[in-house]
Amino acid sequence: MIGAIEILIIAIIFGIIYGKDAIDDTFKKRPDESVVESFAEDVKEFYHEDPQRLVKLGIFVFSVISFVGVGVYWILTRTSFPKMMAALFQ
């Protein structure tokens, strides 16, 4: 329990530090740009800086989805959660 709280605190600190950079980058955009145009420009810049970054980002997204999927599968097959939900909605 304490380890999870420490990890959460560290994540919040990193979010505060790097969130400021993200906000600063956002306000450098033109005011007449839409969200999609801004996102497309960001992805284009992101790709041109390091082409392998998007591959790594795709692998990361796939890994997170797989991790969450395995977690849900484990909860549904190894715990009594489905029985509790069935009893709750009877």
C-alpha positions in Angstrom: 0.0 0.0 0.0 2.8 2.4 0.9 4.7 1.6 -2.3 1.6 2.4 -4.4 1.2 5.8 -2.7 4.9 6.6 -3.3 4.6 5.7 -6.9 1.5 7.9 -7.2 3.3 10.8 -5.6 6.3 10.4 -8.0 3.9 10.3 -10.9 2.2 13.5 -9.7 5.6 15.3 -9.4 6.6 14.2 -12.9 3.2 15.3 -14.2 3.7 18.8 -12.7 7.2 19.1 -14.0 6.5 17.9 -17.6 2.9 19.3 -17.7 4.3 22.8 -17.7 6.4 22.0 -20.8 3.3 20.6 -22.5 1.3 23.8 -21.7 4.1 26.0 -22.9 4.3 24.1 -26.2 0.5 24.3 -26.6 0.4 28.1 -26.3 3.0 28.4 -29.1 0.4 27.3 -31.6 -1.6 29.8 -33.8 -5.0 30.8 -32.3 -6.8 30.0 -35.6 -5.6 26.3 -35.6 -8.0 23.6 -34.7 -7.2 20.8 -32.3 -6.8 18.3 -35.2 -4.4 20.6 -37.1 -2.4 21.2 -34.0 -2.2 17.5 -33.2 -1.2 16.7 -36.8 1.6 19.3 -36.7 2.8 17.9 -33.3 2.9 14.4 -34.7 4.8 15.6 -37.8 7.4 17.4 -35.6 7.6 14.4 -33.3 8.3 12.1 -36.3 10.9 14.3 -37.9 12.9 14.7 -34.7 13.3 10.9 -34.3 11.5 8.5 -36.7 11.9 5.6 -34.3 9.9 7.5 -31.6 6.5 6.7 -33.2 7.4 3.0 -33.4 8.3 3.1 -29.7 5.1 5.0 -28.9 3.1 2.4 -30.8 4.8 -0.5 -29.0 4.1 1.3 -25.6 0.4 1.8 -26.4 0.1 -1.9 -27.5 1.9 -2.9 -24.3 -0.4 -0.9 -22.1 -3.5 -2.3 -23.8 -2.1 -5.8 -23.4 -1.3 -5.3 -19.8 -4.8 -4.0 -19.0 -6.3 -6.8 -21.0 -4.4 -9.4 -19.1 -5.3 -7.7 -15.8 -9.0 -7.8 -16.7 -8.8 -11.4 -17.9 -7.1 -12.3 -14.6 -9.7 -10.5 -12.5 -12.5 -12.3 -14.4 -11.0 -15.8 -14.3 -9.0 -15.9 -11.0 -11.3 -14.0 -8.6 -14.8 -14.2 -7.5 -15.6 -10.8 -9.0 -18.0 -12.2 -11.7 -20.0 -14.1 -8.9 -20.2 -10.9 -6.8 -21.5 -8.9 -9.8 -24.0 -11.6 -10.6 -25.2 -11.6 -7.0 -25.4 -7.8 -7.0 -27.7 -7.6 -10.1 -30.1 -10.4 -9.2 
